[in-house]
Amino acid sequence: MKLKIYFSGYFGVNPADVAKHGAFDISLINDLPLFLDPFLLFNSDKAEYKELHDQMIKYMIFLKNQSSRDLPTGLLKAWFFFPEVKQNWMGFSKSGNSGRGLGKDFASSLKRNFFSTFRDFGEEKNTSTHLGKLTLIKNGVGKDQISDFTCNLIKGYLAEYTQKFAKQYIDPKHLSNFMVDKVAFNYETESWSAKQFTLPKLGNDFVLLTPIDILTKDDAWISHNGFIEDFSSVVAAVDNDELRGKMERYLAKQLPIEPNKSDREKAIAAVVAEYPQLLDMFVRLREDASREATQTSAEKIALAQQLFVNNLSQFIELLNSKTKFFNTPTSSYDEGMKRVKYLQHVIEKQDGYRLFYVKGKPISRESDLQIMFKLTWFASEFSADAEVNNGRGPADFLVSYGSGSKTVIEFKLAKNSQLEKNLLNQAEIYADASRTTTPPIKAILFFSVGEKSKVQKLLIKHGLNTSKDIVLIDASAKDSASKADAP
């Protein structure tokens, strides 16, 4: 059985050719938690990337110049609203990001901040102009929105990039002509134009490849989180002693005696409102350290490649060769539980635990774990012509089987600080005698004896220690795995 999970598998191309093209071999089952960082375009040695960045900034300045106008709804939508580019199969949303896009809230945030905190956007004196700057304040543009916006503004480039690969490597039967909207902006007519491209076809839609060297994971190089973490260094970099002292005193006045993270963020926001030049100071510091940007992002993407492609491929191969996982349907609760038991067997008895470690450390993000299991769960022999929507949806996904009855399959990390709250929800389901659905099947992965003990205590505390719906999976490092037969 040849399972198709990634772009290369769906379209029958060698993964090495995708890598040679410089693209990430995306999953076509679920969005991966990667995004475009506009700073990597700015910082690149490639002339084509620098040109893309210049075009993006030019359009942003156009929007700024229009922001003072009371625009009719039609123009507001034409200039400020952008559909989500779901065809690149990347994003932050656990529930898939189909239909999200950049709409009214995004437009309002841009218009508001262009005439307050970011009124000097495009006119900075000590730094270049960066899209990421718009993410630095709490009520600004979110990091996922900047990635979506970047993707929209370079969509024409991504389509050309994908078309070039497709015509060289993909069988024409998997290609189709698509009219892609908003790929070029005409400043004379002040309107967007569409263009036709020959692209890989998945269902009734197209797929876009993205170059690895403009991708990152977690935070972009210029980000709100980075600004908060480095705020002390930003203030310390202010040359004027008197001004720096005023900033420090202003910050101290905003903070309670024992500030938490939220208190600190609010205090910093107040200081920035009073001294917005601190944003440019942070941007300058990031520019000065720009050599690290490319290296840091490359390391993050390499880890993502290791986890979501290399390790996951091995894990799926283990399941396929050692169990009947992929021959087991999910049309009933019992079959769903049987699949979870197969996962447990491979992780505990077939060295599968190793594939949940990267550079010797266990994965720490529950969302990464959920994506790995979801890609595994929905891996199948889908053809590139099929409507593929099975996997898009919540990271904790539903299995339905007749009469409207449904079961949620949940994958959790034992180290999750919110685990007890999740278990309480499970207890409430047991207490509800009138429920019409079966309880969630919950698989909890632990990496140490301490984590296992924590979970067991919580289960006893809430009367769930005898629950057949909760499966503990031991992913701790082992000297050797027994080669027991699959259950």
C-alpha positions, 0 to 999 in steps of 0.5 A: 500500500503506497500512502500519499501524504505529501505533495510529491506523493500525490503528484508522483514526483521524486521528493528530491526534485521538490528539494532541488527546486527549493520548495517545502514538500507540503502535506496535502492532508493538513496545513503545516504550522509554517509561515512566510516571513517578509524579513527573509525577502528583505534580507535575501541576497536574491534580487527577485526576493528584494524586488518582491519586498519592494513591491510589497512595501510600495503597496503598503504605502499605497494603502497608507495613503488611502487610509485617510479617505472614507472609502466606499465598501467596494474599494475597501474590499478591493484594496484591503480585503484578501482571501486566505491563500489556502492553496499553500497548505500552511498556517497556524489555525488548528481547525484549518484556515479555510475561509479565514482570510483578511477582512474587515478587522485587518483593514480596520487595524491597518487604517487605525495604526497608520495614523497613530503608532505607525504614522511614519511607516514608509518614512523611517529615518533610521531603518528600512521599512518592514511589514513585520513592524505592524505586528509589534503592538498588541492591537496591531496586525497578527503574525499569522495575518502578516504571513497571509498578507505576504502570501497574497502580495507575492501570490503571482510569484508563487504561482509562477514558481509552482508552474515552472516546477509543474511543467517540468516534473508533473504528469500533465494529467495532474495539471490544469489551467487556473485563473488566479486572482489578485496577482498584480496591482496596476497603480494607474487604474488602482486595481488588481488583475488576474492571470492564468497559470498551469498548476497542479490540480487537487480536487477542483482547486490548485496547489502552490509550492513555497520556497523553503528560504522564505519560510519560518516556524513560530515567530518571524524575525520581527515579531511582537513576542521578540519585542517583548522579550528584548524590550530591556535591550531595546531601551538600553540601546537608546543613546540619550541618557535622559530620554532612556531614564524617562522611558525606564521611569515610565515603565516602572510606574506602569508595573505593579509590585509583582508583575506577571507576563500580562502586566508586563505586556500592558506596561510596555504597550503604555511605554510604546504609546508614549515613545513609539520610536522604540519600535524603530529602535527594535527594528534597527537592532533586528536589522543589525543582527540580520545575519542570524535571521536566515540561519535561525529560520533555516534551523527552524524549517530543518526541524519542521522537515525532520518532524513532519516529513522525515520522522512522520514518514518513518512512523507511518511506514512502521504502522503500515508494515507492523500493524493493520492500522491502515486496513482498519476503517473508522466507521465505529467506536471500536475501530477507532479505539483499535487504531489508537491501540495500534499507535500505542503498540508501534510507539511502545514496542516497535521503537516508534517513540524515537520519531517523536524526538528531534535532536534528542529532545521530545516534542514540546508543542501539543499542536505539533503532536496533533498534526503528526497524528492527524496526518497519520490518521488520514493518510490513504491512497487518495488520488490527486483527482479526489476531493480531499477534505477528510483531514482539514478540520480540528486537530482533535478530529471527529469520527462519525459512524451512523445515526448521527453518533460521533466520537472525538479522537484527542491526542494530548501531551502529558506535560500540557499544563491544561491537561487537568481541565481537559480531563474534567471535561471528560468527567463531565461527559461521563456524568451526563446520562443523557449524552447522545455521543460516545465519550472522546477517545483520549490518547495521552503521550508521556515521555518520563516516569514523572509525566506518567505519574502526574497523569495517573494522579489526575485520573484517580483524582477525577475518577477516570483511572478505570476509563477504557476511553483514555489510553496512556502511551509511553514514549519515553526513551528506551534501551531497546524495544521488544519486537512483540506482535501487533495487537 
